[in-house]
């Protein structure tokens, strides 16, 4: 029986009872459940480890991003600090450069003053040596005279004393000229260095212009010109009213008011002096009253009687330079009147100065916003009318330098791209209200006035030319001589050709009529035989064709008159 028993640890003998079999199943199920529980625990542990690893990776990724963001911010901060440091270095470098420039100017000024003092000392020593030499010569002459004959002694002494007096007078005049010249230089340097503190020095410079020496007066005017060009502000000075003078203001405002009033009064005195001298030289009448200016009449009498052309040139040059440099400043109307009055001067230098100044005003309207241009054109028109077109051609040639903005005469076109406009409006890009329309209206009105004045000048010249041409002798239908040319007709035709597209349509009919008569005068069909040169007639035809081409839509005139005028000469 023992041999037939099984060796299985759980089953035991083969003939075990059913109770033992049930226990075995229970044990087997218990083992399997334990294995499943351990498997689940292991699985959960593994899942937890995976989740922890995932969380660790996410934390590492977050930390890495934080570190990168921190690095970017740190780099931006370093770049900002570096830029600030560069700007600070540039500012310090600029300050050092300015300081060095100021130091150089100061040292240069000191060296100039030292050089002037040295020259003065050398000049004084030379004059002292000359005086000592003259004294020695005089003593020697007296000693020789005493040794000479008694009858000749008195006469020789008188001659020697007279020569010494003349020498002393020459030395004194030269010394006075050098002293005044150095004083003018010192006053000008002081005013340019600190105008507000040294504004009172303008009165001294004006007083030095009241000298009997023409060289000193000329130097004084040129020095004042340089000073005023530098210290005149970029705006028009308005003096305070009586109510404003009563009001309490700060010290800075009082100082500025005193500076502006003193500058304006000195500038007014200089302009009045220049205008009076210019008129006196122009009319050869030096008896004008100058008591209101604090000047003496004998100075003006001396200037006009001697007719120093260089002095007159200096006065006109000062006026032209001031008008060209500061056309926006006060009393520019007086300067414009003087310049326009001399654009047809017989003196070529004065005429060229004035014409160049007017051209500069026309081409550089940014200095005065065009106001001075309108005044100049109006004065030129009045001047042409007053002198009945008896002027130099250069005075009309200056009108070629005028410029007109054609865009002001065109209405603003509507915006074609309405979608873009609506999109900009939604985004908040709304157009801001400005004063540009008002400025354009004023500019348009001013240019219309100038255009009217310009056309009046040209039509007046054409009309005067037609009235001035004389009839030829009977039977003479040939060409005229060059000496019969009209000097103002050429500049007039040049201006009409340049501004032909701006001519008012109401005047084109009269213009074409004038050009037709001038072009046909002197032809075979003209019984009166008007005296116009061939070149002038051809130019009339060319200008007429140009006007018709530029205004072709508005013209219905026929070209046969001009063609018939050209045919005899082709």
C-alpha positions as semicolon CSV with decimal commas, in nm:
position;residue;x (nm);y (nm);z (nm)
1;X;0,000;0,000;0,000
2;X;0,293;0,225;0,071
3;X;0,433;0,158;-0,268
4;X;0,114;0,269;-0,435
5;X;0,089;0,601;-0,253
6;X;0,160;0,912;-0,455
7;X;0,455;1,142;-0,378
8;X;0,268;1,469;-0,463
9;X;0,292;1,701;-0,168
10;X;-0,064;1,830;-0,200
11;X;-0,249;1,524;-0,326
12;X;-0,090;1,263;-0,112
13;X;-0,237;0,919;-0,139
14;X;-0,453;0,833;-0,437
15;X;-0,733;0,711;-0,230
16;X;-0,764;1,041;-0,034
17;X;-1,101;1,159;0,051
18;X;-1,298;1,430;-0,133
19;X;-1,234;1,668;0,151
20;X;-0,869;1,673;0,070
21;X;-0,944;1,759;-0,293
22;X;-1,147;2,065;-0,195
23;X;-0,869;2,190;0,028
24;X;-0,629;2,162;-0,259
25;X;-0,850;2,372;-0,483
26;X;-0,879;2,634;-0,215
27;X;-0,506;2,644;-0,172
28;X;-0,456;2,669;-0,549
29;X;-0,704;2,955;-0,577
30;X;-0,538;3,132;-0,288
31;X;-0,200;3,110;-0,459
32;X;-0,340;3,238;-0,786
33;X;-0,509;3,530;-0,616
34;X;-0,188;3,616;-0,439
35;X;0,001;3,609;-0,766
36;X;-0,259;3,835;-0,930
37;X;-0,241;4,078;-0,639
38;X;0,137;4,090;-0,659
39;X;0,109;4,143;-1,035
40;X;-0,130;4,430;-0,987
41;X;0,094;4,581;-0,723
42;X;0,390;4,550;-0,954
43;X;0,191;4,704;-1,237
44;X;0,080;4,992;-1,019
45;X;0,436;5,044;-0,903
46;X;0,556;5,050;-1,262
47;X;0,281;5,295;-1,361
48;X;0,368;5,516;-1,067
49;X;0,733;5,507;-1,168
50;X;0,637;5,597;-1,525
51;X;0,420;5,884;-1,404
52;X;0,696;6,006;-1,176
53;X;0,943;5,990;-1,463
54;X;0,699;6,179;-1,684
55;X;0,648;6,441;-1,414
56;X;1,023;6,466;-1,368
57;X;1,072;6,514;-1,742
58;X;0,800;6,780;-1,751
59;X;0,959;6,953;-1,454
60;X;1,296;6,940;-1,626
61;X;1,141;7,077;-1,948
62;X;0,969;7,355;-1,754
63;X;1,292;7,435;-1,574
64;X;1,479;7,438;-1,903
65;X;1,223;7,679;-2,053
66;X;1,246;7,898;-1,744
67;X;1,624;7,900;-1,774
68;X;1,603;7,991;-2,144
69;X;1,355;8,269;-2,070
70;X;1,577;8,393;-1,791
71;X;1,876;8,386;-2,027
72;X;1,682;8,583;-2,291
73;X;1,576;8,844;-2,038
74;X;1,928;8,863;-1,905
75;X;2,066;8,911;-2,257
76;X;1,805;9,180;-2,331
77;X;1,893;9,358;-2,009
78;X;2,262;9,336;-2,093
79;X;2,196;9,474;-2,444
80;X;1,986;9,757;-2,299
81;X;2,255;9,841;-2,047
82;X;2,513;9,827;-2,325
83;X;2,307;10,064;-2,544
84;X;2,260;10,301;-2,252
85;X;2,632;10,287;-2,186
86;X;2,702;10,361;-2,554
87;X;2,463;10,655;-2,551
88;X;2,621;10,784;-2,233
89;X;2,967;10,747;-2,388
90;X;2,852;10,930;-2,702
91;X;2,701;11,208;-2,494
92;X;3,019;11,241;-2,290
93;X;3,224;11,241;-2,609
94;X;2,999;11,510;-2,760
95;X;3,025;11,718;-2,443
96;X;3,401;11,683;-2,445
97;X;3,413;11,782;-2,811
98;X;3,198;12,088;-2,745
99;X;3,411;12,179;-2,448
100;X;3,725;12,144;-2,655
101;X;3,573;12,359;-2,931
102;X;3,477;12,626;-2,678
103;X;3,825;12,609;-2,531
104;X;3,980;12,640;-2,877
105;X;3,761;12,939;-2,958
106;X;3,850;13,100;-2,629
107;X;4,221;13,038;-2,683
108;X;4,192;13,167;-3,038
109;X;4,017;13,479;-2,913
110;X;4,283;13,528;-2,647
111;X;4,559;13,483;-2,904
112;X;4,390;13,734;-3,137
113;X;4,361;13,986;-2,855
114;X;4,723;13,928;-2,756
115;X;4,830;13,972;-3,117
116;X;4,631;14,296;-3,140
117;X;4,788;14,426;-2,821
118;X;5,131;14,335;-2,950
119;X;5,063;14,511;-3,280
120;X;4,935;14,817;-3,093
121;X;5,247;14,820;-2,878
122;X;5,471;14,784;-3,183
123;X;5,282;15,060;-3,361
124;X;5,312;15,283;-3,056
125;X;5,685;15,217;-3,034
126;X;5,731;15,290;-3,403
127;X;5,539;15,614;-3,371
128;X;5,738;15,705;-3,061
129;X;6,059;15,637;-3,250
130;X;5,936;15,850;-3,539
131;X;5,847;16,132;-3,301
132;X;6,187;16,110;-3,137
133;X;6,351;16,107;-3,477
134;X;6,146;16,409;-3,579
135;X;6,241;16,583;-3,255
136;X;6,608;16,506;-3,315
137;X;6,582;16,632;-3,669
138;X;6,406;16,943;-3,545
139;X;6,672;17,004;-3,281
140;X;6,943;16,948;-3,536
141;X;6,773;17,187;-3,774
142;X;6,745;17,448;-3,502
143;X;7,110;17,407;-3,410
144;X;7,211;17,442;-3,773
145;X;6,980;17,741;-3,807
146;X;7,139;17,911;-3,510
147;X;7,480;17,865;-3,666
148;X;7,366;18,005;-3,996
149;X;7,324;18,365;-4,087
150;X;7,112;18,579;-3,854
151;X;6,892;18,705;-4,138
152;X;6,793;18,352;-4,242
153;X;6,744;18,219;-3,889
154;X;6,378;18,317;-3,840
155;X;6,266;18,198;-4,181
156;X;6,434;17,860;-4,144
157;X;6,282;17,808;-3,801
158;X;5,933;17,881;-3,930
159;X;5,971;17,636;-4,217
160;X;6,098;17,363;-3,987
161;X;5,819;17,413;-3,736
162;X;5,561;17,398;-4,015
163;X;5,707;17,071;-4,145
164;X;5,707;16,925;-3,794
165;X;5,344;17,027;-3,742
166;X;5,240;16,861;-4,068
167;X;5,426;16,543;-3,974
168;X;5,263;16,539;-3,632
169;X;4,919;16,589;-3,786
170;X;4,971;16,296;-4,025
171;X;5,086;16,072;-3,740
172;X;4,788;16,172;-3,527
173;X;4,537;16,100;-3,807
174;X;4,689;15,758;-3,875
175;X;4,693;15,673;-3,506
176;X;4,329;15,780;-3,471
177;X;4,228;15,561;-3,766
178;X;4,402;15,256;-3,620
179;X;4,249;15,319;-3,278
180;X;3,896;15,344;-3,418
181;X;3,946;15,038;-3,634
182;X;4,061;14,832;-3,335
183;X;3,771;14,963;-3,129
184;X;3,524;14,855;-3,397
185;X;3,678;14,508;-3,399
186;X;3,659;14,481;-3,019
187;X;3,296;14,594;-3,013
188;X;3,199;14,346;-3,282
189;X;3,376;14,055;-3,109
190;X;3,210;14,139;-2,777
191;X;2,865;14,154;-2,936
192;X;2,911;13,825;-3,118
193;X;3,041;13,655;-2,804
194;X;2,749;13,757;-2,576
195;X;2,478;13,963;-2,751
196;X;2,235;13,981;-2,457
197;X;2,492;14,117;-2,212
198;X;2,663;14,354;-2,457
199;X;2,362;14,480;-2,652
200;X;2,439;14,837;-2,539
201;X;2,754;14,832;-2,752
202;X;2,537;14,869;-3,064
203;X;2,491;15,237;-2,980
204;X;2,869;15,288;-2,974
205;X;2,905;15,119;-3,312
206;X;2,627;15,339;-3,453
207;X;2,801;15,649;-3,317
208;X;3,124;15,546;-3,489
209;X;2,934;15,548;-3,820
210;X;2,895;15,925;-3,765
211;X;3,261;15,986;-3,843
212;X;3,402;16,227;-4,102
213;X;3,643;15,963;-4,228
214;X;3,475;15,761;-4,503
215;X;3,693;15,458;-4,431
216;X;3,575;15,447;-4,068
217;X;3,211;15,486;-4,174
218;X;3,246;15,205;-4,427
219;X;3,412;14,978;-4,171
220;X;3,141;15,063;-3,920
221;X;2,863;14,975;-4,163
222;X;3,025;14,645;-4,258
223;X;3,084;14,560;-3,891
224;X;2,721;14,636;-3,806
225;X;2,614;14,423;-4,101
226;X;2,811;14,124;-3,973
227;X;2,681;14,172;-3,618
228;X;2,314;14,207;-3,716
229;X;2,332;13,905;-3,948
230;X;2,451;13,695;-3,654
231;X;2,235;13,822;-3,365
232;X;1,901;13,887;-3,536
233;X;1,657;13,616;-3,421
234;X;1,463;13,391;-3,654
235;X;1,131;13,556;-3,570
236;X;0,970;13,898;-3,604
237;X;0,999;14,103;-3,282
238;X;0,675;14,231;-3,132
239;X;0,720;14,509;-2,877
240;X;0,503;14,484;-2,562
241;X;0,190;14,695;-2,536
242;X;0,121;14,945;-2,260
243;X;-0,088;14,690;-2,069
244;X;0,188;14,432;-2,098
245;X;0,444;14,682;-1,972
246;X;0,236;14,744;-1,658
247;X;0,207;14,373;-1,579
248;X;0,457;14,211;-1,344
249;X;0,695;13,976;-1,518
250;X;1,004;13,778;-1,426
251;X;1,360;13,904;-1,457
252;X;1,424;13,686;-1,760
253;X;1,124;13,835;-1,940
254;X;1,240;14,189;-1,855
255;X;1,587;14,110;-1,979
256;X;1,452;13,964;-2,304
257;X;1,224;14,266;-2,358
258;X;1,512;14,506;-2,307
259;X;1,732;14,305;-2,543
260;X;1,467;14,292;-2,816
261;X;1,372;14,660;-2,787
262;X;1,736;14,773;-2,794
263;X;1,813;14,547;-3,089
264;X;1,509;14,667;-3,281
265;X;1,577;15,038;-3,217
266;X;1,943;15,003;-3,322
267;X;1,839;14,812;-3,633
268;X;1,585;15,085;-3,716
269;X;1,850;15,356;-3,680
270;X;2,086;15,167;-3,912
271;X;1,814;15,114;-4,175
272;X;1,711;15,480;-4,165
273;X;2,073;15,583;-4,206
274;X;2,122;15,348;-4,503
275;X;1,798;15,457;-4,669
276;X;1,877;15,828;-4,628
277;X;2,228;15,788;-4,768
278;X;2,096;15,582;-5,060
279;X;1,829;15,839;-5,143
280;X;2,076;16,124;-5,105
281;X;2,319;15,956;-5,340
282;X;2,035;15,876;-5,581
283;X;1,893;16,228;-5,595
284;X;2,219;16,416;-5,525
285;X;2,050;16,607;-5,249
286;X;2,223;16,591;-4,911
287;X;2,003;16,834;-4,717
288;X;1,764;16,573;-4,576
289;X;1,675;16,603;-4,209
290;X;1,851;16,343;-3,993
291;X;1,797;16,487;-3,648
292;X;1,556;16,208;-3,558
293;X;1,831;15,954;-3,614
294;X;2,084;16,121;-3,390
295;X;2,311;16,181;-3,691
296;X;2,473;16,498;-3,820
297;X;2,378;16,656;-4,152
298;X;2,737;16,755;-4,248
299;X;2,829;16,389;-4,279
300;X;2,561;16,326;-4,539
301;X;2,647;16,652;-4,718
302;X;3,009;16,548;-4,737
303;X;2,919;16,203;-4,867
304;X;2,689;16,332;-5,140
305;X;2,905;16,623;-5,249
306;X;3,212;16,407;-5,294
307;X;3,006;16,126;-5,463
308;X;3,220;15,841;-5,334
309;X;3,104;15,547;-5,548
310;X;3,264;15,287;-5,325
311;X;3,074;15,421;-5,027
312;X;2,748;15,405;-5,221
313;X;2,829;15,048;-5,319
314;X;2,888;14,960;-4,953
315;X;2,550;15,104;-4,851
316;X;2,361;14,914;-5,123
317;X;2,555;14,597;-5,043
318;X;2,454;14,627;-4,676
319;X;2,088;14,671;-4,771
320;X;2,091;14,376;-5,013
321;X;2,274;14,150;-4,769
322;X;2,031;14,229;-4,486
323;X;1,730;14,166;-4,708
324;X;1,872;13,837;-4,831
325;X;1,981;13,719;-4,484
326;X;1,683;13,828;-4,268
327;X;1,381;13,887;-4,495
328;X;1,149;13,777;-4,214
329;X;1,260;14,048;-3,970
330;X;1,103;14,383;-3,892
331;X;1,118;14,676;-4,138
332;X;1,188;14,449;-4,435
333;X;0,947;14,667;-4,637
334;X;1,199;14,953;-4,632
335;X;1,471;14,722;-4,759
336;X;1,252;14,591;-5,041
337;X;1,168;14,945;-5,155
338;X;1,536;15,039;-5,175
339;X;1,632;14,722;-5,363
340;X;1,347;14,753;-5,614
341;X;1,430;15,120;-5,664
342;X;1,782;15,024;-5,776
343;X;1,712;14,720;-5,997
344;X;1,730;14,952;-6,298
345;X;2,025;15,159;-6,178
346;X;2,275;15,291;-6,428
347;X;2,554;15,160;-6,205
348;X;2,617;14,803;-6,314
349;X;2,748;14,690;-5,973
350;X;2,445;14,825;-5,786
351;X;2,202;14,691;-6,046
352;X;2,356;14,343;-6,032
353;X;2,348;14,340;-5,650
354;X;1,981;14,437;-5,638
355;X;1,874;14,199;-5,916
356;X;2,059;13,907;-5,756
357;X;1,892;13,986;-5,424
358;X;1,545;13,987;-5,582
359;X;1,620;13,656;-5,756
360;X;1,735;13,508;-5,426
361;X;1,410;13,619;-5,260
362;X;1,209;13,456;-5,538
363;X;1,398;13,126;-5,525
364;X;1,431;13,100;-5,143
365;X;1,076;13,158;-5,025
366;X;1,131;12,929;-4,727
367;X;1,303;13,214;-4,541
368;X;0,999;13,442;-4,550
369;X;0,703;13,215;-4,644
370;X;0,653;13,404;-4,971
371;X;0,530;13,730;-4,815
372;X;0,835;13,927;-4,930
373;X;0,801;13,784;-5,282
374;X;0,450;13,924;-5,316
375;X;0,561;14,266;-5,192
376;X;0,857;14,269;-5,432
377;X;0,642;14,179;-5,734
378;X;0,389;14,448;-5,643
379;X;0,665;14,711;-5,608
380;X;0,819;14,608;-5,942
381;X;0,480;14,647;-6,109
382;X;0,439;14,995;-5,959
383;X;0,795;15,083;-6,060
384;X;0,731;14,979;-6,421
385;X;0,413;15,184;-6,424
386;X;0,576;15,491;-6,268
387;X;0,870;15,489;-6,511
388;X;0,658;15,412;-6,817
389;X;0,866;15,105;-6,906
390;X;1,186;15,311;-6,930
391;X;1,400;15,058;-6,745
392;X;1,694;14,823;-6,782
393;X;1,611;14,473;-6,914
394;X;1,761;14,314;-6,601
395;X;1,479;14,461;-6,393
396;X;1,225;14,255;-6,591
397;X;1,448;13,950;-6,626
398;X;1,426;13,890;-6,248
399;X;1,062;13,782;-6,289
400;X;1,185;13,464;-6,460
401;X;1,297;13,342;-6,116
402;X;0,940;13,337;-5,984
403;X;0,794;12,997;-5,901
404;X;0,428;12,902;-5,880
405;X;0,279;12,592;-5,718
406;X;0,038;12,453;-5,975
407;X;-0,105;12,198;-5,730
408;X;-0,275;12,478;-5,535
409;X;-0,499;12,552;-5,834
410;X;-0,622;12,196;-5,863
411;X;-0,910;12,060;-5,657
412;X;-0,831;11,764;-5,441
413;X;-0,941;11,440;-5,612
414;X;-1,150;11,193;-5,407
415;X;-0,986;10,883;-5,277
416;X;-1,038;10,603;-5,527
417;X;-0,954;10,323;-5,287
418;X;-1,249;10,355;-5,050
419;X;-1,186;10,015;-4,894
420;X;-0,841;10,120;-4,778
421;X;-0,981;10,447;-4,646
422;X;-1,259;10,264;-4,456
423;X;-1,009;10,014;-4,320
424;X;-0,782;10,290;-4,195
425;X;-1,080;10,463;-4,037
426;X;-1,174;10,145;-3,850
427;X;-0,821;10,099;-3,727
428;X;-0,823;10,447;-3,579
429;X;-0,599;10,615;-3,837
430;X;-0,825;10,917;-3,870
431;X;-0,682;11,229;-4,036
432;X;-0,604;11,502;-3,785
433;X;-0,733;11,851;-3,836
434;X;-0,459;12,096;-3,927
435;X;-0,408;12,443;-4,056
436;X;-0,282;12,322;-4,394
437;X;-0,598;12,430;-4,584
438;X;-0,570;12,781;-4,444
439;X;-0,203;12,799;-4,539
440;X;-0,286;12,676;-4,888
441;X;-0,562;12,939;-4,920
442;X;-0,325;13,219;-4,821
443;X;-0,057;13,089;-5,054
444;X;-0,307;13,054;-5,337
445;X;-0,433;13,409;-5,284
446;X;-0,078;13,543;-5,278
447;X;0,018;13,355;-5,594
448;X;-0,294;13,477;-5,772
449;X;-0,197;13,833;-5,682
450;X;0,160;13,777;-5,806
451;X;0,031;13,619;-6,127
452;X;-0,195;13,919;-6,185
453;X;0,092;14,163;-6,122
454;X;0,322;13,965;-6,351
455;X;0,069;13,964;-6,634
456;X;0,008;14,335;-6,579
457;X;0,381;14,402;-6,619
458;X;0,410;14,196;-6,937
459;X;0,097;14,345;-7,093
460;X;0,214;14,695;-7,006
461;X;0,545;14,629;-7,181
462;X;0,370;14,488;-7,488
463;X;0,137;14,784;-7,502
464;X;0,424;15,030;-7,457
465;X;0,618;14,855;-7,733
466;X;0,325;14,885;-7,971
467;X;0,289;15,255;-7,887
468;X;0,661;15,327;-7,915
469;X;0,725;15,172;-8,256
470;X;0,745;15,440;-8,526
471;X;0,625;15,413;-8,887
472;X;0,879;15,354;-9,161
473;X;0,924;15,570;-9,466
474;X;0,697;15,488;-9,755
475;X;0,816;15,201;-9,963
476;X;1,050;15,062;-9,699
477;X;0,912;14,720;-9,614
478;X;1,239;14,551;-9,541
479;X;1,379;14,445;-9,210
480;X;1,478;14,689;-8,939
481;X;1,816;14,758;-8,792
482;X;1,933;14,607;-8,467
483;X;1,947;14,949;-8,302
484;X;1,569;14,972;-8,331
485;X;1,518;14,675;-8,095
486;X;1,316;14,727;-7,778
487;X;1,516;14,630;-7,467
488;X;1,221;14,521;-7,250
489;X;1,050;14,315;-7,518
490;X;1,300;14,027;-7,495
491;X;1,262;13,966;-7,118
492;X;0,888;14,013;-7,154
493;X;0,865;13,742;-7,421
494;X;1,087;13,512;-7,215
495;X;0,852;13,549;-6,920
496;X;0,544;13,492;-7,133
497;X;0,702;13,177;-7,272
498;X;0,792;13,038;-6,930
499;X;0,455;13,116;-6,770
500;X;0,241;13,054;-7,077
501;X;0,058;12,767;-6,905
502;X;-0,043;12,999;-6,617
503;X;-0,185;13,286;-6,823
504;X;-0,545;13,366;-6,742
505;X;-0,776;13,257;-7,023
506;X;-0,950;13,594;-7,011
507;X;-0,628;13,763;-7,125
508;X;-0,521;13,515;-7,393
509;X;-0,728;13,686;-7,661
510;X;-0,566;14,026;-7,595
511;X;-0,224;13,862;-7,571
512;X;-0,260;13,691;-7,906
513;X;-0,382;14,016;-8,059
514;X;-0,074;14,203;-7,930
515;X;0,161;13,930;-8,049
516;X;-0,009;13,922;-8,388
517;X;0,033;14,297;-8,436
518;X;0,396;14,289;-8,326
519;X;0,476;13,987;-8,542
520;X;0,307;14,132;-8,850
521;X;0,453;14,481;-8,812
522;X;0,714;14,547;-9,080
523;X;0,578;14,290;-9,325
524;X;0,488;14,360;-9,686
525;X;0,121;14,363;-9,608
526;X;0,167;14,627;-9,342
527;X;0,132;14,970;-9,498
528;X;0,237;15,153;-9,186
529;X;0,569;14,967;-9,159
530;X;0,614;14,928;-8,787
531;X;0,969;14,933;-8,652
532;X;1,028;14,586;-8,499
533;X;1,333;14,371;-8,566
534;X;1,315;14,036;-8,738
535;X;1,434;13,849;-8,431
536;X;1,167;14,014;-8,216
537;X;0,894;13,931;-8,464
538;X;1,008;13,569;-8,486
539;X;1,014;13,546;-8,108
540;X;0,659;13,681;-8,097
541;X;0,553;13,401;-8,330
542;X;0,731;13,138;-8,120
543;X;0,571;13,263;-7,800
544;X;0,230;13,268;-7,967
545;X;0,273;12,906;-8,077
546;X;0,383;12,809;-7,728
547;X;0,082;12,979;-7,569
548;X;-0,150;12,805;-7,812
549;X;0,011;12,468;-7,750
550;X;-0,016;12,501;-7,372
551;X;-0,374;12,629;-7,390
552;X;-0,495;12,433;-7,691
553;X;-0,819;12,318;-7,531
554;X;-0,933;12,672;-7,455
555;X;-0,818;12,850;-7,772
556;X;-0,995;12,884;-8,107
557;X;-0,753;13,126;-8,271
558;X;-0,601;13,072;-8,616
559;X;-0,227;13,060;-8,679
560;X;-0,232;13,210;-9,029
561;X;-0,124;13,557;-8,909
562;X;0,194;13,418;-8,756
563;X;0,262;13,186;-9,046
564;X;0,226;13,475;-9,289
565;X;0,466;13,677;-9,072
566;X;0,729;13,402;-9,090
567;X;0,699;13,326;-9,465
568;X;0,884;13,639;-9,596
569;X;1,193;13,541;-9,396
570;X;1,206;13,168;-9,465
